[in-house]
Amino acid sequence: MLEAAEIPTTVWCPNSCRYCYVPKGDAMRELHHELVGDLKAAKYIERLKDVYGDRLKVLGLWGAEPTLTMDLVKDRLPEILEAFPRLESINLSTSMIDYKPIVRFAKALPSTIKFGVQISLDGPGFITNVNRFDGASEIIPSNFIKLVKGLQGTEAKVDLHWKPTLTSENINEMVSEPSKVDEYINYFEAINDESSRINQSERLTLNKRYSPTLAVPGEYTSSDGKNFAEFIKIMKS
């Protein structure tokens, strides 16, 4: 029985991450505008009902950067909740370029919904500023702390978790200079500590793990695999 669904909410992103395979041309911008029109009309609700009936329990808001259109979905939450009375959780992944739409969305959710937010952050400046954009290693944590502050007092249960993505070059750099593995660990631990200090809500949790995934698509060799294993070994030592 189908109970989980994902709907595309964006096909365009203002970032140009090093490992991202999503095209950034005019065609994608045009497609994004079409998708915005679809979201405004809430056509996805009827499409979901056609497939799931009222059985939908998990809804994923996915795409290049869901925060760009979150308010359009937020405005339709009463209709979504009425159409899918068994809905338990809503999830999305964000590069945290703007925290405010996430706060607005979370505050519009009832206490019966669990809201999962995956935050794409790769590590300290020598990683994130190379993989994403200059200054990202400072901007993303700053927005994250503002997010934690903004989520105080929400009725819905909110779960935040990290999603670091590393390239083979990132891994090889840290393995060849193990002190950078410590820098990677200390970077995330500092953010985790500050967020824990700020958070006073029992409805907000942070999964503090930051074990990375590898960038895909990508070409990897056996040497890359050995380096990744060594990286994990150093992290655990």
Order of alpha helices (4+ residues) and beta strands (2+ residues): beta-alpha-alpha-beta-alpha-alpha-beta-alpha-beta-alpha-alpha-beta-beta-alpha-alpha-beta-beta-alpha
